[in-house]
Amino acid sequence: MELIRQILTIYKNYDYKTLVLVASVRHPQHVVEAALAGGHICTMPYSIFQALFKHPLTDSGLKKFLDDWKAKGQQ
């Protein structure tokens, strides 16, 4: 990610109008780091993309919400 930061700094220093593509991301945390570094686009395997939406607290929160919704007689 340091390379991404350096590239973005150079482009900013010289006012280049461009987008930076972060290629071959292999872990969900790398997507976060790339975004924090200022990267505009990431290429990644579909499995990494799916992993971005998975989190134990999200899963348990959704289950609780759906259970409460059903308990109120909603479909």
N, C-alpha and C positions, 0 to 999 in steps of 0.2 A: 504494500500500500504506500510505502514511502516513494516509490517510483511514480505512482499516480499523483501524489501530492507535489512532487517536483515538476512533473509535466504541467499540472494545473497552475502552479506558480509561474512557470515560464510563460505560459499562454496569457495569464493575467498581466504579468509585467509588461508584455509587449502588445497588450490589447488585441490579441488574436481572437476572432470570433469563430469558435469551434466547439464541438462537443467531444468529450472524452469517453471512449468505450473501454470498459474494464472486461477483459476477455478471459474465458476459461475459469470462471469462479467455481470452486469445488466444495465450498462449505457455506451454510447459511450465514455464519458470522462474517465471512468475507464479503458478503453482500452488504451487510451493515457497515463494515469498515470502508468499503468502496464508496458508499453513500456519504459517510462522514468525511471522507477525504475530498469529496466533491465530484466524484465520477457521475456521469450522466446516464450511462447505459451499461448493463451487465449482460454478458452471455453466460449461460449456465445450463447444466443438464436439467431436464424436467423434474427429476427427483429433488434437486436443490430448491427449485421454485416451489414445489409442493411443501417442502420442509419449512419454508418461510411462514406458512400458515398453521403449522402444528406447534402447539404448546400445551403442556398439561393443564395449566390454569385456564386456558381458553376452552379446552375440552370439558373440564369440570364445571366451569361457569355456564357453558351452553347446556350441559345436562341438567343443571339445577334450574335454569330458566325454563327449559322444556318441561321438566317435571312440574314446576309451579304453574306453567301455562295449562297443562293437562288437568291439574288439580282444580283449577278455576273453571273447568268444563269447556275449555277452548279446544278447537280442533286444529 
